[in-house]
Amino acid sequence: MLHQLVRYVLAPTARLVYRPRVHGLENVPADGPVILAANHRAVLDTAVISLVVRRRVQFLGKAEYFTAGGIRGRLMAAAMDGLGYIPVERGNAHAGLAALNAGQQVLNAGGAFAIYPEGTRSLDGRLYRGHTGVAVLAFSTGAPVVPVALTGTEKLMPRGGKIPRPARISVRFGQPLDFSAWTEHNLRARRAATDEVMAAIQALSQQEYVNSYHRRPDENIA
């Protein structure tokens, strides 16, 4: 019900108001498993992808988004569910495995699953090295990977902002990458496949690429 509200009411309204420029949407299959691997510029990236793709897309979300009490908490949980978030606990030793398992379940059921290989939002606009979870999902499910480049979402919702601002944004979907024929699934293969995905995202976004993992300011401890 909530997904239908997002798809048939919220999505057309948002597209009318913000008029996102969408390119290559035909590269996203209408059905069957697919991984959408995107760069990550702003907190609203997930909403933008959900609103422009014409099928239900699921993402990972912090479990606490679904557990807050009161009316506000219930509204938040309903909104997150409508946008396709899957609650996953974070901050424990099993979080990474739980995240991969959640993605595999979506893909094995023939769904669309979106992932940010960088792992976190870019704070300086550059594109950082991808974590290999995207390759693990592609190898384990056989799902094609569609690279996605978001541009302008950092202006739509700047850091610290609470209300979206008027801004022109664009979403580019690249040609699907098929890793189903890869026979090696070891660490080297996962790294190579992930690098191929990141190169495709960079070609679409034209961001400067940094061949190291993104670090938050509070992680830069000598």
mmCIF file of the C-alpha atoms, coordinates in Angstrom:
data_MODEL
# 
_entry.id   MODEL 
# 
loop_
_atom_site.group_PDB 
_atom_site.id 
_atom_site.type_symbol 
_atom_site.label_atom_id 
_atom_site.label_alt_id 
_atom_site.label_comp_id 
_atom_site.label_asym_id 
_atom_site.label_entity_id 
_atom_site.label_seq_id 
_atom_site.pdbx_PDB_ins_code 
_atom_site.Cartn_x 
_atom_site.Cartn_y 
_atom_site.Cartn_z 
_atom_site.occupancy 
_atom_site.B_iso_or_equiv 
_atom_site.pdbx_formal_charge 
_atom_site.auth_seq_id 
_atom_site.auth_comp_id 
_atom_site.auth_asym_id 
_atom_site.auth_atom_id 
_atom_site.pdbx_PDB_model_num 
ATOM 1   C CA . MET A 1 1   ? 0.000  0.000   0.000   1.00 0.00 ? 1   MET A CA 1 
ATOM 2   C CA . LEU A 1 2   ? 2.707  2.476   0.994   1.00 0.00 ? 2   LEU A CA 1 
ATOM 3   C CA . HIS A 1 3   ? 4.818  1.519   -1.998  1.00 0.00 ? 3   HIS A CA 1 
ATOM 4   C CA . GLN A 1 4   ? 1.827  2.195   -4.260  1.00 0.00 ? 4   GLN A CA 1 
ATOM 5   C CA . LEU A 1 5   ? 1.421  5.626   -2.654  1.00 0.00 ? 5   LEU A CA 1 
ATOM 6   C CA . VAL A 1 6   ? 5.088  6.392   -3.334  1.00 0.00 ? 6   VAL A CA 1 
ATOM 7   C CA . ARG A 1 7   ? 4.924  5.084   -6.892  1.00 0.00 ? 7   ARG A CA 1 
ATOM 8   C CA . TYR A 1 8   ? 1.647  6.601   -8.046  1.00 0.00 ? 8   TYR A CA 1 
ATOM 9   C CA . VAL A 1 9   ? 1.376  9.780   -5.971  1.00 0.00 ? 9   VAL A CA 1 
ATOM 10  C CA . LEU A 1 10  ? 4.674  10.903  -4.443  1.00 0.00 ? 10  LEU A CA 1 
ATOM 11  C CA . ALA A 1 11  ? 6.923  9.953   -7.367  1.00 0.00 ? 11  ALA A CA 1 
ATOM 12  C CA . PRO A 1 12  ? 4.963  11.802  -10.097 1.00 0.00 ? 12  PRO A CA 1 
ATOM 13  C CA . THR A 1 13  ? 4.604  14.842  -7.823  1.00 0.00 ? 13  THR A CA 1 
ATOM 14  C CA . ALA A 1 14  ? 8.321  14.936  -7.053  1.00 0.00 ? 14  ALA A CA 1 
ATOM 15  C CA . ARG A 1 15  ? 9.219  14.525  -10.728 1.00 0.00 ? 15  ARG A CA 1 
ATOM 16  C CA . LEU A 1 16  ? 6.899  17.417  -11.605 1.00 0.00 ? 16  LEU A CA 1 
ATOM 17  C CA . VAL A 1 17  ? 8.327  19.712  -8.918  1.00 0.00 ? 17  VAL A CA 1 
ATOM 18  C CA . TYR A 1 18  ? 12.038 18.922  -9.261  1.00 0.00 ? 18  TYR A CA 1 
ATOM 19  C CA . ARG A 1 19  ? 12.105 17.817  -12.915 1.00 0.00 ? 19  ARG A CA 1 
ATOM 20  C CA . PRO A 1 20  ? 15.082 15.477  -12.597 1.00 0.00 ? 20  PRO A CA 1 
ATOM 21  C CA . ARG A 1 21  ? 16.968 14.762  -15.792 1.00 0.00 ? 21  ARG A CA 1 
ATOM 22  C CA . VAL A 1 22  ? 16.980 10.991  -16.202 1.00 0.00 ? 22  VAL A CA 1 
ATOM 23  C CA . HIS A 1 23  ? 19.144 9.240   -18.771 1.00 0.00 ? 23  HIS A CA 1 
ATOM 24  C CA . GLY A 1 24  ? 19.392 5.547   -19.605 1.00 0.00 ? 24  GLY A CA 1 
ATOM 25  C CA . LEU A 1 25  ? 16.400 4.399   -17.575 1.00 0.00 ? 25  LEU A CA 1 
ATOM 26  C CA . GLU A 1 26  ? 15.842 1.737   -20.240 1.00 0.00 ? 26  GLU A CA 1 
ATOM 27  C CA . ASN A 1 27  ? 18.996 0.044   -18.899 1.00 0.00 ? 27  ASN A CA 1 
ATOM 28  C CA . VAL A 1 28  ? 17.102 -0.946  -15.752 1.00 0.00 ? 28  VAL A CA 1 
ATOM 29  C CA . PRO A 1 29  ? 15.228 -4.198  -16.524 1.00 0.00 ? 29  PRO A CA 1 
ATOM 30  C CA . ALA A 1 30  ? 11.497 -4.048  -15.902 1.00 0.00 ? 30  ALA A CA 1 
ATOM 31  C CA . ASP A 1 31  ? 11.613 -7.278  -13.922 1.00 0.00 ? 31  ASP A CA 1 
ATOM 32  C CA . GLY A 1 32  ? 14.044 -9.843  -12.604 1.00 0.00 ? 32  GLY A CA 1 
ATOM 33  C CA . PRO A 1 33  ? 16.963 -9.394  -10.224 1.00 0.00 ? 33  PRO A CA 1 
ATOM 34  C CA . VAL A 1 34  ? 19.167 -6.341  -10.705 1.00 0.00 ? 34  VAL A CA 1 
ATOM 35  C CA . ILE A 1 35  ? 21.725 -4.502  -8.589  1.00 0.00 ? 35  ILE A CA 1 
ATOM 36  C CA . LEU A 1 36  ? 21.774 -0.709  -8.874  1.00 0.00 ? 36  LEU A CA 1 
ATOM 37  C CA . ALA A 1 37  ? 25.259 0.472   -7.854  1.00 0.00 ? 37  ALA A CA 1 
ATOM 38  C CA . ALA A 1 38  ? 25.312 4.236   -7.307  1.00 0.00 ? 38  ALA A CA 1 
ATOM 39  C CA . ASN A 1 39  ? 27.627 6.998   -6.219  1.00 0.00 ? 39  ASN A CA 1 
ATOM 40  C CA . HIS A 1 40  ? 26.552 8.669   -2.978  1.00 0.00 ? 40  HIS A CA 1 
ATOM 41  C CA . ARG A 1 41  ? 26.337 12.453  -2.786  1.00 0.00 ? 41  ARG A CA 1 
ATOM 42  C CA . ALA A 1 42  ? 23.540 13.279  -0.321  1.00 0.00 ? 42  ALA A CA 1 
ATOM 43  C CA . VAL A 1 43  ? 21.068 11.894  2.182   1.00 0.00 ? 43  VAL A CA 1 
ATOM 44  C CA . LEU A 1 44  ? 18.278 12.114  -0.413  1.00 0.00 ? 44  LEU A CA 1 
ATOM 45  C CA . ASP A 1 45  ? 20.020 9.879   -2.969  1.00 0.00 ? 45  ASP A CA 1 
ATOM 46  C CA . THR A 1 46  ? 17.934 6.890   -1.931  1.00 0.00 ? 46  THR A CA 1 
ATOM 47  C CA . ALA A 1 47  ? 14.675 8.807   -2.324  1.00 0.00 ? 47  ALA A CA 1 
ATOM 48  C CA . VAL A 1 48  ? 15.761 10.089  -5.732  1.00 0.00 ? 48  VAL A CA 1 
ATOM 49  C CA . ILE A 1 49  ? 16.508 6.595   -7.027  1.00 0.00 ? 49  ILE A CA 1 
ATOM 50  C CA . SER A 1 50  ? 13.203 5.294   -5.653  1.00 0.00 ? 50  SER A CA 1 
ATOM 51  C CA . LEU A 1 51  ? 11.281 8.104   -7.332  1.00 0.00 ? 51  LEU A CA 1 
ATOM 52  C CA . VAL A 1 52  ? 12.791 7.822   -10.817 1.00 0.00 ? 52  VAL A CA 1 
ATOM 53  C CA . VAL A 1 53  ? 12.960 4.027   -11.220 1.00 0.00 ? 53  VAL A CA 1 
ATOM 54  C CA . ARG A 1 54  ? 9.627  2.606   -12.380 1.00 0.00 ? 54  ARG A CA 1 
ATOM 55  C CA . ARG A 1 55  ? 9.823  -0.505  -10.219 1.00 0.00 ? 55  ARG A CA 1 
ATOM 56  C CA . ARG A 1 56  ? 10.253 -1.113  -6.527  1.00 0.00 ? 56  ARG A CA 1 
ATOM 57  C CA . VAL A 1 57  ? 13.862 -0.691  -5.420  1.00 0.00 ? 57  VAL A CA 1 
ATOM 58  C CA . GLN A 1 58  ? 15.031 -1.810  -1.990  1.00 0.00 ? 58  GLN A CA 1 
ATOM 59  C CA . PHE A 1 59  ? 17.894 -0.418  0.075   1.00 0.00 ? 59  PHE A CA 1 
ATOM 60  C CA . LEU A 1 60  ? 19.482 -1.020  3.445   1.00 0.00 ? 60  LEU A CA 1 
ATOM 61  C CA . GLY A 1 61  ? 18.469 1.324   6.257   1.00 0.00 ? 61  GLY A CA 1 
ATOM 62  C CA . LYS A 1 62  ? 19.403 1.717   9.897   1.00 0.00 ? 62  LYS A CA 1 
ATOM 63  C CA . ALA A 1 63  ? 17.165 -0.425  12.087  1.00 0.00 ? 63  ALA A CA 1 
ATOM 64  C CA . GLU A 1 64  ? 16.589 2.496   14.458  1.00 0.00 ? 64  GLU A CA 1 
ATOM 65  C CA . TYR A 1 65  ? 14.619 4.248   11.723  1.00 0.00 ? 65  TYR A CA 1 
ATOM 66  C CA . PHE A 1 66  ? 11.950 1.595   12.235  1.00 0.00 ? 66  PHE A CA 1 
ATOM 67  C CA . THR A 1 67  ? 11.937 1.353   16.019  1.00 0.00 ? 67  THR A CA 1 
ATOM 68  C CA . ALA A 1 68  ? 11.367 4.905   17.282  1.00 0.00 ? 68  ALA A CA 1 
ATOM 69  C CA . GLY A 1 69  ? 8.253  5.303   19.398  1.00 0.00 ? 69  GLY A CA 1 
ATOM 70  C CA . GLY A 1 70  ? 5.323  7.688   19.133  1.00 0.00 ? 70  GLY A CA 1 
ATOM 71  C CA . ILE A 1 71  ? 3.435  8.994   16.143  1.00 0.00 ? 71  ILE A CA 1 
ATOM 72  C CA . ARG A 1 72  ? 6.533  10.536  14.618  1.00 0.00 ? 72  ARG A CA 1 
ATOM 73  C CA . GLY A 1 73  ? 8.393  7.240   14.882  1.00 0.00 ? 73  GLY A CA 1 
ATOM 74  C CA . ARG A 1 74  ? 5.559  5.323   13.262  1.00 0.00 ? 74  ARG A CA 1 
ATOM 75  C CA . LEU A 1 75  ? 5.356  7.845   10.436  1.00 0.00 ? 75  LEU A CA 1 
ATOM 76  C CA . MET A 1 76  ? 9.100  7.570   9.899   1.00 0.00 ? 76  MET A CA 1 
ATOM 77  C CA . ALA A 1 77  ? 8.917  3.774   9.789   1.00 0.00 ? 77  ALA A CA 1 
ATOM 78  C CA . ALA A 1 78  ? 6.026  3.918   7.326   1.00 0.00 ? 78  ALA A CA 1 
ATOM 79  C CA . ALA A 1 79  ? 7.878  6.353   5.079   1.00 0.00 ? 79  ALA A CA 1 
ATOM 80  C CA . MET A 1 80  ? 11.031 4.250   5.133   1.00 0.00 ? 80  MET A CA 1 
ATOM 81  C CA . ASP A 1 81  ? 9.069  1.128   4.283   1.00 0.00 ? 81  ASP A CA 1 
ATOM 82  C CA . GLY A 1 82  ? 7.304  2.928   1.447   1.00 0.00 ? 82  GLY A CA 1 
ATOM 83  C CA . LEU A 1 83  ? 10.633 3.996   -0.033  1.00 0.00 ? 83  LEU A CA 1 
ATOM 84  C CA . GLY A 1 84  ? 11.887 0.416   0.041   1.00 0.00 ? 84  GLY A CA 1 
ATOM 85  C CA . TYR A 1 85  ? 14.250 0.438   3.012   1.00 0.00 ? 85  TYR A CA 1 
ATOM 86  C CA . ILE A 1 86  ? 15.152 -2.841  4.707   1.00 0.00 ? 86  ILE A CA 1 
ATOM 87  C CA . PRO A 1 87  ? 16.025 -2.476  8.410   1.00 0.00 ? 87  PRO A CA 1 
ATOM 88  C CA . VAL A 1 88  ? 19.492 -3.760  9.263   1.00 0.00 ? 88  VAL A CA 1 
ATOM 89  C CA . GLU A 1 89  ? 21.293 -3.533  12.578  1.00 0.00 ? 89  GLU A CA 1 
ATOM 90  C CA . ARG A 1 90  ? 24.633 -1.755  12.447  1.00 0.00 ? 90  ARG A CA 1 
ATOM 91  C CA . GLY A 1 91  ? 27.611 -1.450  14.705  1.00 0.00 ? 91  GLY A CA 1 
ATOM 92  C CA . ASN A 1 92  ? 28.114 -5.144  15.469  1.00 0.00 ? 92  ASN A CA 1 
ATOM 93  C CA . ALA A 1 93  ? 30.305 -7.902  14.113  1.00 0.00 ? 93  ALA A CA 1 
ATOM 94  C CA . HIS A 1 94  ? 27.496 -9.434  12.077  1.00 0.00 ? 94  HIS A CA 1 
ATOM 95  C CA . ALA A 1 95  ? 26.290 -6.220  10.428  1.00 0.00 ? 95  ALA A CA 1 
ATOM 96  C CA . GLY A 1 96  ? 28.169 -6.740  7.155   1.00 0.00 ? 96  GLY A CA 1 
ATOM 97  C CA . LEU A 1 97  ? 26.943 -10.326 6.792   1.00 0.00 ? 97  LEU A CA 1 
ATOM 98  C CA . ALA A 1 98  ? 23.387 -9.279  7.632   1.00 0.00 ? 98  ALA A CA 1 
ATOM 99  C CA . ALA A 1 99  ? 23.525 -6.579  4.968   1.00 0.00 ? 99  ALA A CA 1 
ATOM 100 C CA . LEU A 1 100 ? 24.709 -9.020  2.307   1.00 0.00 ? 100 LEU A CA 1 
ATOM 101 C CA . ASN A 1 101 ? 22.088 -11.576 3.339   1.00 0.00 ? 101 ASN A CA 1 
ATOM 102 C CA . ALA A 1 102 ? 19.349 -8.942  3.047   1.00 0.00 ? 102 ALA A CA 1 
ATOM 103 C CA . GLY A 1 103 ? 20.519 -8.016  -0.437  1.00 0.00 ? 103 GLY A CA 1 
ATOM 104 C CA . GLN A 1 104 ? 20.717 -11.641 -1.517  1.00 0.00 ? 104 GLN A CA 1 
ATOM 105 C CA . GLN A 1 105 ? 17.161 -12.287 -0.354  1.00 0.00 ? 105 GLN A CA 1 
ATOM 106 C CA . VAL A 1 106 ? 15.842 -9.386  -2.439  1.00 0.00 ? 106 VAL A CA 1 
ATOM 107 C CA . LEU A 1 107 ? 17.770 -10.483 -5.527  1.00 0.00 ? 107 LEU A CA 1 
ATOM 108 C CA . ASN A 1 108 ? 16.950 -14.187 -5.158  1.00 0.00 ? 108 ASN A CA 1 
ATOM 109 C CA . ALA A 1 109 ? 13.274 -13.185 -5.089  1.00 0.00 ? 109 ALA A CA 1 
ATOM 110 C CA . GLY A 1 110 ? 13.707 -11.367 -8.411  1.00 0.00 ? 110 GLY A CA 1 
ATOM 111 C CA . GLY A 1 111 ? 13.822 -7.862  -6.935  1.00 0.00 ? 111 GLY A CA 1 
ATOM 112 C CA . ALA A 1 112 ? 15.869 -4.724  -7.497  1.00 0.00 ? 112 ALA A CA 1 
ATOM 113 C CA . PHE A 1 113 ? 18.446 -3.911  -4.837  1.00 0.00 ? 113 PHE A CA 1 
ATOM 114 C CA . ALA A 1 114 ? 20.429 -0.667  -4.655  1.00 0.00 ? 114 ALA A CA 1 
ATOM 115 C CA . ILE A 1 115 ? 23.817 -0.312  -3.030  1.00 0.00 ? 115 ILE A CA 1 
ATOM 116 C CA . TYR A 1 116 ? 26.385 2.445   -2.548  1.00 0.00 ? 116 TYR A CA 1 
ATOM 117 C CA . PRO A 1 117 ? 29.751 0.723   -3.035  1.00 0.00 ? 117 PRO A CA 1 
ATOM 118 C CA . GLU A 1 118 ? 31.607 3.662   -1.453  1.00 0.00 ? 118 GLU A CA 1 
ATOM 119 C CA . GLY A 1 119 ? 29.887 2.739   1.800   1.00 0.00 ? 119 GLY A CA 1 
ATOM 120 C CA . THR A 1 120 ? 29.146 6.310   2.847   1.00 0.00 ? 120 THR A CA 1 
ATOM 121 C CA . ARG A 1 121 ? 28.427 9.724   1.374   1.00 0.00 ? 121 ARG A CA 1 
ATOM 122 C CA . SER A 1 122 ? 31.274 11.568  -0.292  1.00 0.00 ? 122 SER A CA 1 
ATOM 123 C CA . LEU A 1 123 ? 32.008 14.729  1.667   1.00 0.00 ? 123 LEU A CA 1 
ATOM 124 C CA . ASP A 1 124 ? 34.122 16.403  -1.006  1.00 0.00 ? 124 ASP A CA 1 
ATOM 125 C CA . GLY A 1 125 ? 32.335 15.424  -4.210  1.00 0.00 ? 125 GLY A CA 1 
ATOM 126 C CA . ARG A 1 126 ? 34.966 12.911  -5.306  1.00 0.00 ? 126 ARG A CA 1 
ATOM 127 C CA . LEU A 1 127 ? 34.269 9.247   -6.064  1.00 0.00 ? 127 LEU A CA 1 
ATOM 128 C CA . TYR A 1 128 ? 36.034 6.842   -3.716  1.00 0.00 ? 128 TYR A CA 1 
ATOM 129 C CA . ARG A 1 129 ? 37.138 3.224   -3.983  1.00 0.00 ? 129 ARG A CA 1 
ATOM 130 C CA . GLY A 1 130 ? 34.270 0.767   -3.753  1.00 0.00 ? 130 GLY A CA 1 
ATOM 131 C CA . HIS A 1 131 ? 33.874 -1.969  -1.157  1.00 0.00 ? 131 HIS A CA 1 
ATOM 132 C CA . THR A 1 132 ? 33.541 -5.438  -2.644  1.00 0.00 ? 132 THR A CA 1 
ATOM 133 C CA . GLY A 1 133 ? 30.054 -6.241  -1.330  1.00 0.00 ? 133 GLY A CA 1 
ATOM 134 C CA . VAL A 1 134 ? 28.603 -5.322  -4.738  1.00 0.00 ? 134 VAL A CA 1 
ATOM 135 C CA . ALA A 1 135 ? 30.748 -8.030  -6.349  1.00 0.00 ? 135 ALA A CA 1 
ATOM 136 C CA . VAL A 1 136 ? 29.781 -10.577 -3.693  1.00 0.00 ? 136 VAL A CA 1 
ATOM 137 C CA . LEU A 1 137 ? 26.107 -9.947  -4.461  1.00 0.00 ? 137 LEU A CA 1 
ATOM 138 C CA . ALA A 1 138 ? 26.658 -10.157 -8.218  1.00 0.00 ? 138 ALA A CA 1 
ATOM 139 C CA . PHE A 1 139 ? 28.641 -13.399 -7.957  1.00 0.00 ? 139 PHE A CA 1 
ATOM 140 C CA . SER A 1 140 ? 26.279 -15.084 -5.496  1.00 0.00 ? 140 SER A CA 1 
ATOM 141 C CA . THR A 1 141 ? 23.022 -14.208 -7.290  1.00 0.00 ? 141 THR A CA 1 
ATOM 142 C CA . GLY A 1 142 ? 24.006 -13.811 -10.942 1.00 0.00 ? 142 GLY A CA 1 
ATOM 143 C CA . ALA A 1 143 ? 22.200 -10.456 -11.027 1.00 0.00 ? 143 ALA A CA 1 
ATOM 144 C CA . PRO A 1 144 ? 23.476 -7.840  -13.488 1.00 0.00 ? 144 PRO A CA 1 
ATOM 145 C CA . VAL A 1 145 ? 24.870 -4.606  -12.060 1.00 0.00 ? 145 VAL A CA 1 
ATOM 146 C CA . VAL A 1 146 ? 23.557 -1.316  -13.443 1.00 0.00 ? 146 VAL A CA 1 
ATOM 147 C CA . PRO A 1 147 ? 25.895 1.604   -12.619 1.00 0.00 ? 147 PRO A CA 1 
ATOM 148 C CA . VAL A 1 148 ? 24.121 4.771   -11.497 1.00 0.00 ? 148 VAL A CA 1 
ATOM 149 C CA . ALA A 1 149 ? 25.457 8.327   -11.340 1.00 0.00 ? 149 ALA A CA 1 
ATOM 150 C CA . LEU A 1 150 ? 23.664 10.972  -9.281  1.00 0.00 ? 150 LEU A CA 1 
ATOM 151 C CA . THR A 1 151 ? 24.502 14.627  -9.888  1.00 0.00 ? 151 THR A CA 1 
ATOM 152 C CA . GLY A 1 152 ? 23.187 17.668  -8.034  1.00 0.00 ? 152 GLY A CA 1 
ATOM 153 C CA . THR A 1 153 ? 21.620 15.861  -5.076  1.00 0.00 ? 153 THR A CA 1 
ATOM 154 C CA . GLU A 1 154 ? 24.173 17.486  -2.775  1.00 0.00 ? 154 GLU A CA 1 
ATOM 155 C CA . LYS A 1 155 ? 22.549 20.826  -3.717  1.00 0.00 ? 155 LYS A CA 1 
ATOM 156 C CA . LEU A 1 156 ? 19.058 19.452  -3.271  1.00 0.00 ? 156 LEU A CA 1 
ATOM 157 C CA . MET A 1 157 ? 19.805 18.590  0.348   1.00 0.00 ? 157 MET A CA 1 
ATOM 158 C CA . PRO A 1 158 ? 23.112 20.094  1.568   1.00 0.00 ? 158 PRO A CA 1 
ATOM 159 C CA . ARG A 1 159 ? 24.739 18.662  4.663   1.00 0.00 ? 159 ARG A CA 1 
ATOM 160 C CA . GLY A 1 160 ? 22.812 19.721  7.743   1.00 0.00 ? 160 GLY A CA 1 
ATOM 161 C CA . GLY A 1 161 ? 19.740 20.694  5.730   1.00 0.00 ? 161 GLY A CA 1 
ATOM 162 C CA . LYS A 1 162 ? 16.259 19.641  6.784   1.00 0.00 ? 162 LYS A CA 1 
ATOM 163 C CA . ILE A 1 163 ? 14.111 20.660  3.816   1.00 0.00 ? 163 ILE A CA 1 
ATOM 164 C CA . PRO A 1 164 ? 14.911 19.941  0.139   1.00 0.00 ? 164 PRO A CA 1 
ATOM 165 C CA . ARG A 1 165 ? 15.841 22.999  -1.893  1.00 0.00 ? 165 ARG A CA 1 
ATOM 166 C CA . PRO A 1 166 ? 15.036 23.671  -5.529  1.00 0.00 ? 166 PRO A CA 1 
ATOM 167 C CA . ALA A 1 167 ? 17.901 22.209  -7.561  1.00 0.00 ? 167 ALA A CA 1 
ATOM 168 C CA . ARG A 1 168 ? 18.348 20.548  -10.913 1.00 0.00 ? 168 ARG A CA 1 
ATOM 169 C CA . ILE A 1 169 ? 19.477 16.986  -10.469 1.00 0.00 ? 169 ILE A CA 1 
ATOM 170 C CA . SER A 1 170 ? 20.332 14.265  -12.926 1.00 0.00 ? 170 SER A CA 1 
ATOM 171 C CA . VAL A 1 171 ? 20.363 10.496  -12.708 1.00 0.00 ? 171 VAL A CA 1 
ATOM 172 C CA . ARG A 1 172 ? 22.254 8.456   -15.286 1.00 0.00 ? 172 ARG A CA 1 
ATOM 173 C CA . PHE A 1 173 ? 21.881 4.691   -15.640 1.00 0.00 ? 173 PHE A CA 1 
ATOM 174 C CA . GLY A 1 174 ? 24.648 2.900   -17.498 1.00 0.00 ? 174 GLY A CA 1 
ATOM 175 C CA . GLN A 1 175 ? 24.716 -0.323  -19.454 1.00 0.00 ? 175 GLN A CA 1 
ATOM 176 C CA . PRO A 1 176 ? 24.271 -3.423  -17.253 1.00 0.00 ? 176 PRO A CA 1 
ATOM 177 C CA . LEU A 1 177 ? 27.466 -5.223  -16.273 1.00 0.00 ? 177 LEU A CA 1 
ATOM 178 C CA . ASP A 1 178 ? 27.176 -9.014  -16.369 1.00 0.00 ? 178 ASP A CA 1 
ATOM 179 C CA . PHE A 1 179 ? 29.519 -10.969 -14.103 1.00 0.00 ? 179 PHE A CA 1 
ATOM 180 C CA . SER A 1 180 ? 27.643 -14.271 -14.319 1.00 0.00 ? 180 SER A CA 1 
ATOM 181 C CA . ALA A 1 181 ? 30.321 -15.834 -16.559 1.00 0.00 ? 181 ALA A CA 1 
ATOM 182 C CA . TRP A 1 182 ? 33.152 -15.132 -14.126 1.00 0.00 ? 182 TRP A CA 1 
ATOM 183 C CA . THR A 1 183 ? 34.352 -18.470 -12.797 1.00 0.00 ? 183 THR A CA 1 
ATOM 184 C CA . GLU A 1 184 ? 36.691 -17.066 -10.143 1.00 0.00 ? 184 GLU A CA 1 
ATOM 185 C CA . HIS A 1 185 ? 35.018 -15.548 -7.097  1.00 0.00 ? 185 HIS A CA 1 
ATOM 186 C CA . ASN A 1 186 ? 38.069 -15.065 -4.915  1.00 0.00 ? 186 ASN A CA 1 
ATOM 187 C CA . LEU A 1 187 ? 39.283 -11.813 -3.370  1.00 0.00 ? 187 LEU A CA 1 
ATOM 188 C CA . ARG A 1 188 ? 41.138 -10.767 -6.508  1.00 0.00 ? 188 ARG A CA 1 
ATOM 189 C CA . ALA A 1 189 ? 38.062 -11.354 -8.665  1.00 0.00 ? 189 ALA A CA 1 
ATOM 190 C CA . ARG A 1 190 ? 35.838 -9.438  -6.240  1.00 0.00 ? 190 ARG A CA 1 
ATOM 191 C CA . ARG A 1 191 ? 38.269 -6.532  -6.319  1.00 0.00 ? 191 ARG A CA 1 
ATOM 192 C CA . ALA A 1 192 ? 38.453 -6.553  -10.120 1.00 0.00 ? 192 ALA A CA 1 
ATOM 193 C CA . ALA A 1 193 ? 34.663 -6.686  -10.525 1.00 0.00 ? 193 ALA A CA 1 
ATOM 194 C CA . THR A 1 194 ? 34.162 -3.878  -8.016  1.00 0.00 ? 194 THR A CA 1 
ATOM 195 C CA . ASP A 1 195 ? 36.766 -1.727  -9.765  1.00 0.00 ? 195 ASP A CA 1 
ATOM 196 C CA . GLU A 1 196 ? 34.926 -2.301  -13.050 1.00 0.00 ? 196 GLU A CA 1 
ATOM 197 C CA . VAL A 1 197 ? 31.685 -1.131  -11.437 1.00 0.00 ? 197 VAL A CA 1 
ATOM 198 C CA . MET A 1 198 ? 33.364 1.982   -10.012 1.00 0.00 ? 198 MET A CA 1 
ATOM 199 C CA . ALA A 1 199 ? 34.948 2.800   -13.381 1.00 0.00 ? 199 ALA A CA 1 
ATOM 200 C CA . ALA A 1 200 ? 31.483 2.648   -14.980 1.00 0.00 ? 200 ALA A CA 1 
ATOM 201 C CA . ILE A 1 201 ? 30.044 4.948   -12.304 1.00 0.00 ? 201 ILE A CA 1 
ATOM 202 C CA . GLN A 1 202 ? 32.942 7.378   -12.779 1.00 0.00 ? 202 GLN A CA 1 
ATOM 203 C CA . ALA A 1 203 ? 32.413 7.437   -16.543 1.00 0.00 ? 203 ALA A CA 1 
ATOM 204 C CA . LEU A 1 204 ? 28.797 8.448   -15.968 1.00 0.00 ? 204 LEU A CA 1 
ATOM 205 C CA . SER A 1 205 ? 29.367 10.943  -13.147 1.00 0.00 ? 205 SER A CA 1 
ATOM 206 C CA . GLN A 1 206 ? 32.675 12.451  -14.347 1.00 0.00 ? 206 GLN A CA 1 
ATOM 207 C CA . GLN A 1 207 ? 33.785 12.736  -10.713 1.00 0.00 ? 207 GLN A CA 1 
ATOM 208 C CA . GLU A 1 208 ? 37.422 12.751  -9.765  1.00 0.00 ? 208 GLU A CA 1 
ATOM 209 C CA . TYR A 1 209 ? 38.284 9.210   -8.678  1.00 0.00 ? 209 TYR A CA 1 
ATOM 210 C CA . VAL A 1 210 ? 40.217 8.472   -5.490  1.00 0.00 ? 210 VAL A CA 1 
ATOM 211 C CA . ASN A 1 211 ? 41.712 4.975   -5.248  1.00 0.00 ? 211 ASN A CA 1 
ATOM 212 C CA . SER A 1 212 ? 41.263 4.723   -1.492  1.00 0.00 ? 212 SER A CA 1 
ATOM 213 C CA . TYR A 1 213 ? 38.303 4.193   0.813   1.00 0.00 ? 213 TYR A CA 1 
ATOM 214 C CA . HIS A 1 214 ? 36.425 7.242   2.001   1.00 0.00 ? 214 HIS A CA 1 
ATOM 215 C CA . ARG A 1 215 ? 37.214 8.340   5.541   1.00 0.00 ? 215 ARG A CA 1 
ATOM 216 C CA . ARG A 1 216 ? 34.993 10.498  7.692   1.00 0.00 ? 216 ARG A CA 1 
ATOM 217 C CA . PRO A 1 217 ? 36.737 13.445  9.406   1.00 0.00 ? 217 PRO A CA 1 
ATOM 218 C CA . ASP A 1 218 ? 36.457 11.787  12.823  1.00 0.00 ? 218 ASP A CA 1 
ATOM 219 C CA . GLU A 1 219 ? 38.239 8.727   11.396  1.00 0.00 ? 219 GLU A CA 1 
ATOM 220 C CA . ASN A 1 220 ? 41.352 10.723  10.461  1.00 0.00 ? 220 ASN A CA 1 
ATOM 221 C CA . ILE A 1 221 ? 43.123 10.008  13.702  1.00 0.00 ? 221 ILE A CA 1 
ATOM 222 C CA . ALA A 1 222 ? 46.931 9.947   13.657  1.00 0.00 ? 222 ALA A CA 1 
# 
